[in-house]
Amino acid sequence: MIMGNVSERRRQPPQVGVSVVILALGPAARADDRNDQTRGTLWMPLVRRVRQPFLGQWALPGGGLRADHSLEQSAYAALESTTSLHPRYLEQLYTFGDPSRSHGGLPMVSIVYWALVGGMDENVEFADGDNVSWFPVDHLPELAFDHREIVDYAMERLRGKIEYPDIVARLVGDRFTLSQLHDVYEAIAEEDIDLANFRRKMLASGLLEDTGDKLRVGRNRPATVYRYKQGTAQPTPWNVAESRTDFAASDIDPQDDALSALTTA
């Protein structure tokens, strides 16, 4: 047990907890928000803090560690405390441990996981609960601690990995129309992408194959359903140490990422 006053305790080993960035593809906005925007948006659930520091502010879901739980089990426990989601994709993102991140509180190391949810087999209900609300990633409220930095890091990581089919499939599903795939790319880019140009480049990429099925959405004519070809590139294991420690969001050249190839003519 850590004893002593705050100054003494700050010289003790830091506490360790788990936080989770949950990303889901959702509508452009709620009924009362940004009605003029039509592209899809990434959403995430946040929890309102009920204690100091940052009492009343929004923060990422998280919790402490237990001796009888693995890190992954602790991350899932944090998920279940805020949503009913059981994502197939949960990976360790990074560990944040700068002493200043506690903003005067006791030092805290956060092992951050992220979950990507979506597709037909992971229907997401963007329902608010007690001290829990869903927010569009591009319109987040002020966040406690360094959680905004964590969200920004996760988004940069996602943009840098969008070329991996397995990542896209976690948000759109294993089978999709080109319009649905287009929504995912726009949501991650947080900008409009010309649909005709996107279709042309994706069909020319050699990554997709026609499933032979059609999907009708609303009154539009049925659209072709695609999937990624077997044997296409899989993502690097992000929970491997060397994949994590050498990465910095600032190191990504925006001219080199996969999104730039689809947002330019």
C-alpha positions as CSV (number, residue, x, y, z in Angstrom):
1,M,0.0,0.0,0.0
2,I,1.3,3.4,-0.9
3,M,1.3,5.7,2.1
4,G,2.3,9.3,2.9
5,N,1.3,12.7,1.7
6,V,0.9,13.6,-2.0
7,S,4.5,14.7,-2.4
8,E,5.8,11.5,-0.9
9,R,3.4,9.4,-3.0
10,R,4.4,11.1,-6.2
11,R,7.9,9.7,-5.7
12,Q,6.5,6.1,-5.5
13,P,6.1,3.9,-8.5
14,P,3.1,5.2,-10.6
15,Q,-0.3,3.5,-10.6
16,V,-1.1,1.5,-13.8
17,G,-4.4,1.4,-15.6
18,V,-6.0,0.5,-18.9
19,S,-7.8,2.9,-21.2
20,V,-9.7,2.1,-24.5
21,V,-10.3,4.1,-27.6
22,I,-13.4,2.7,-29.2
23,L,-14.0,3.7,-32.9
24,A,-17.2,2.9,-34.8
25,L,-18.5,4.1,-38.2
26,G,-21.7,6.0,-37.7
27,P,-23.9,8.6,-39.2
28,A,-22.7,12.0,-40.2
29,A,-24.4,13.6,-37.2
30,R,-27.3,13.5,-34.8
31,A,-30.5,15.1,-35.9
32,D,-29.7,18.4,-34.2
33,D,-26.1,18.6,-35.4
34,R,-24.4,19.4,-38.8
35,N,-27.5,18.6,-40.9
36,D,-25.7,19.7,-44.0
37,Q,-23.0,17.0,-43.9
38,T,-23.7,13.6,-45.5
39,R,-20.4,11.7,-45.2
40,G,-20.0,9.0,-42.6
41,T,-18.2,9.8,-39.4
42,L,-16.2,7.8,-36.8
43,W,-17.7,8.0,-33.3
44,M,-16.4,7.0,-29.9
45,P,-18.0,6.7,-26.5
46,L,-16.7,8.9,-23.6
47,V,-17.4,8.8,-19.9
48,R,-18.0,11.7,-17.6
49,R,-15.6,11.8,-14.7
50,V,-17.3,11.7,-11.2
51,R,-14.2,12.6,-9.2
52,Q,-11.3,14.9,-9.2
53,P,-9.1,15.7,-11.0
54,F,-11.2,16.9,-14.0
55,L,-14.5,16.3,-12.2
56,G,-17.3,16.5,-14.7
57,Q,-15.1,16.4,-17.8
58,W,-15.2,13.7,-20.5
59,A,-12.6,11.0,-20.6
60,L,-11.8,7.7,-22.4
61,P,-13.2,4.5,-20.8
62,G,-10.7,2.9,-18.5
63,G,-10.1,1.1,-15.3
64,G,-7.5,-0.4,-13.0
65,L,-5.7,-3.7,-13.2
66,R,-6.4,-6.9,-11.3
67,A,-3.9,-9.6,-10.4
68,D,-6.3,-12.2,-11.8
69,H,-6.9,-10.4,-15.1
70,S,-4.8,-10.1,-18.2
71,L,-4.3,-6.7,-19.8
72,E,-6.8,-7.7,-22.5
73,Q,-9.4,-8.8,-20.0
74,S,-9.0,-5.4,-18.2
75,A,-9.5,-3.7,-21.5
76,Y,-12.7,-5.7,-22.2
77,A,-13.9,-4.9,-18.7
78,A,-13.5,-1.2,-19.5
79,L,-15.5,-1.8,-22.7
80,E,-18.3,-3.5,-20.9
81,S,-18.5,-0.8,-18.3
82,T,-19.5,1.7,-21.1
83,T,-21.0,-0.2,-24.0
84,S,-22.5,-3.6,-24.7
85,L,-19.9,-4.1,-27.5
86,H,-17.8,-7.2,-27.8
87,P,-15.4,-6.2,-30.7
88,R,-13.5,-8.8,-32.6
89,Y,-10.7,-6.3,-33.0
90,L,-9.0,-5.2,-29.8
91,E,-5.3,-4.3,-30.0
92,Q,-2.8,-2.6,-27.7
93,L,-2.1,0.9,-29.1
94,Y,0.6,2.5,-26.9
95,T,1.6,3.1,-23.3
96,F,1.4,6.7,-22.0
97,G,3.4,7.5,-18.9
98,D,4.7,11.0,-18.9
99,P,4.8,12.3,-15.3
100,S,3.0,15.5,-16.2
101,R,-0.1,13.7,-17.6
102,S,-1.7,13.5,-14.2
103,H,-1.9,17.3,-14.0
104,G,-1.1,17.4,-10.3
105,G,-2.7,14.1,-9.4
106,L,-0.9,10.9,-8.5
107,P,1.3,9.6,-11.4
108,M,-0.5,7.2,-13.7
109,V,0.6,5.0,-16.5
110,S,-2.1,4.2,-19.0
111,I,-1.8,1.1,-21.2
112,V,-4.1,2.1,-24.1
113,Y,-6.0,-0.3,-26.3
114,W,-8.2,0.5,-29.2
115,A,-11.2,-1.3,-30.6
116,L,-12.6,-1.0,-34.1
117,V,-16.3,-2.0,-34.5
118,G,-18.7,-2.1,-37.3
119,G,-20.0,-4.2,-40.1
120,M,-23.2,-6.2,-40.3
121,D,-22.1,-8.7,-37.6
122,E,-21.3,-5.9,-35.1
123,N,-24.3,-3.7,-35.1
124,V,-23.5,-0.6,-33.0
125,E,-26.3,1.2,-31.1
126,F,-25.1,4.8,-30.5
127,A,-27.1,5.0,-27.3
128,D,-26.1,7.2,-24.4
129,G,-26.2,5.9,-20.8
130,D,-25.4,7.0,-17.3
131,N,-22.3,9.3,-17.6
132,V,-21.7,7.8,-21.1
133,S,-22.2,9.5,-24.4
134,W,-21.1,8.9,-28.0
135,F,-19.4,11.7,-29.8
136,P,-18.2,12.2,-33.4
137,V,-14.4,12.1,-33.5
138,D,-14.2,15.4,-35.4
139,H,-16.4,17.2,-32.8
140,L,-15.1,16.0,-29.4
141,P,-15.6,17.9,-26.2
142,E,-12.7,19.0,-24.1
143,L,-11.1,15.8,-22.7
144,A,-9.5,15.1,-19.3
145,F,-5.8,14.5,-18.8
146,D,-3.9,13.8,-22.1
147,H,-6.8,11.9,-23.6
148,R,-7.1,14.2,-26.6
149,E,-3.5,13.4,-27.4
150,I,-4.3,9.7,-27.1
151,V,-7.2,10.1,-29.5
152,D,-5.1,12.1,-32.0
153,Y,-2.4,9.4,-31.8
154,A,-5.0,6.6,-32.5
155,M,-6.4,8.5,-35.5
156,E,-2.9,9.1,-37.0
157,R,-2.2,5.4,-36.5
158,L,-5.4,4.5,-38.2
159,R,-4.7,6.7,-41.2
160,G,-1.3,5.1,-41.4
161,K,-2.8,1.6,-41.5
162,I,-5.8,2.1,-43.8
163,E,-4.0,0.3,-46.6
164,Y,-4.4,-3.0,-44.7
165,P,-7.7,-4.7,-45.7
166,D,-8.1,-6.3,-42.3
167,I,-8.3,-2.8,-40.7
168,V,-11.0,-1.6,-43.1
169,A,-13.0,-4.7,-42.8
170,R,-13.3,-4.1,-39.0
171,L,-15.2,-0.9,-39.7
172,V,-17.2,-1.8,-42.9
173,G,-17.5,-5.6,-42.6
174,D,-16.1,-8.5,-44.7
175,R,-18.5,-7.7,-47.6
176,F,-19.4,-4.2,-48.7
177,T,-20.4,-2.0,-51.6
178,L,-18.0,0.6,-52.9
179,S,-20.1,3.4,-51.4
180,Q,-19.8,1.8,-48.0
181,L,-16.1,1.5,-48.4
182,H,-16.0,5.1,-49.5
183,D,-17.7,6.1,-46.3
184,V,-15.0,4.4,-44.3
185,Y,-12.2,6.2,-46.1
186,E,-14.0,9.6,-45.8
187,A,-14.6,9.0,-42.1
188,I,-10.9,8.3,-41.4
189,A,-9.7,11.1,-43.6
190,E,-12.2,13.5,-42.0
191,E,-12.7,15.1,-45.4
192,D,-14.7,14.6,-48.6
193,I,-13.3,12.2,-51.2
194,D,-14.6,12.3,-54.7
195,L,-16.7,9.1,-55.1
196,A,-16.1,8.6,-58.8
197,N,-12.3,8.9,-58.4
198,F,-12.4,6.6,-55.4
199,R,-14.3,3.9,-57.3
200,R,-11.9,4.1,-60.2
201,K,-8.8,3.8,-58.1
202,M,-10.2,1.0,-55.9
203,L,-11.3,-1.1,-58.8
204,A,-7.9,-0.6,-60.5
205,S,-6.1,-1.6,-57.3
206,G,-6.6,-5.3,-57.8
207,L,-7.5,-5.8,-54.2
208,L,-11.2,-6.3,-54.6
209,E,-13.3,-9.1,-56.0
210,D,-17.0,-9.2,-57.0
211,T,-19.0,-11.5,-54.7
212,G,-21.8,-11.9,-57.3
213,D,-24.3,-10.4,-54.8
214,K,-26.2,-7.1,-55.0
215,L,-27.4,-4.8,-52.2
216,R,-30.2,-2.3,-52.5
217,V,-30.1,0.7,-50.2
218,G,-33.2,2.8,-50.2
219,R,-34.6,3.6,-53.7
220,N,-31.2,3.3,-55.4
221,R,-30.5,0.6,-57.9
222,P,-28.8,-2.5,-56.4
223,A,-25.1,-2.1,-55.9
224,T,-22.4,-4.7,-56.4
225,V,-21.1,-6.3,-53.2
226,Y,-17.3,-6.7,-53.0
227,R,-14.8,-8.3,-50.6
228,Y,-11.0,-8.1,-50.4
229,K,-9.2,-10.9,-52.2
230,Q,-7.8,-13.7,-50.2
231,G,-4.0,-13.2,-49.6
232,T,-4.1,-9.4,-49.6
233,A,-1.8,-7.8,-47.0
234,Q,-2.6,-8.1,-43.4
235,P,-1.8,-5.5,-40.8
236,T,1.3,-5.5,-38.7
237,P,0.8,-6.8,-35.2
238,W,0.6,-3.5,-33.4
239,N,1.0,-5.1,-29.9
240,V,4.5,-6.2,-30.9
241,A,7.0,-4.0,-29.0
242,E,9.1,-3.0,-32.1
243,S,5.9,-2.0,-33.9
244,R,5.0,0.4,-31.1
245,T,8.1,2.0,-29.7
246,D,9.5,3.3,-33.0
247,F,6.3,4.9,-34.0
248,A,5.5,8.6,-33.7
249,A,2.4,10.3,-35.2
250,S,4.6,13.2,-36.3
251,D,6.8,10.8,-38.3
252,I,4.1,10.1,-40.8
253,D,4.6,11.9,-44.1
254,P,1.1,12.9,-45.3
255,Q,2.3,12.5,-48.9
256,D,3.2,8.8,-48.3
257,D,0.1,7.5,-46.6
258,A,-2.6,5.4,-48.4
259,L,-5.2,8.1,-48.0
260,S,-3.3,10.6,-50.1
261,A,-3.5,8.3,-53.1
262,L,-7.3,8.3,-52.9
263,T,-7.8,12.0,-52.1
264,T,-5.8,13.3,-55.1
265,A,-6.6,12.9,-58.7
